[in-house]
Amino acid sequence: MEYRRTLAWVLLIPFLALTAYALYDVGYMGIFGAAVINSGSLQIFVDLAIALVLVLTWLVPEAKAAGRNPWPWVVATLFLGVISPLLYLVTGKSRG
């Protein structure tokens, strides 16, 4: 499962840079404001929310099975989006 950690790093690093730029450019609330400009951007935002709920249906039982508390990751996902599940993957112990 080391490939999951590697993939998470490959996705996390550039995404953190993009997120930092977006926060600098429009701020935290500006990101959410952009999500409701029109029906197309709202659809993308809702799609992301649904995808994150699906990710959490994997993350919670996976974390429990690994002996990790899932709730900080759930709360962080509500505020940080996909950054939290990616951090969960890069901070986990390799199992094989």
Protein Blocks (a to p, Z undefined) as FASTA:
>chain_A
ZZmmmmmmmmmmmmmmmmmmmmmmnommlmmmmmmmpmmlmmmmmmmmmmmmmmmmmmmm
mmmmnopafklmmmmmmmnommlmmmmmmmpcceZZ
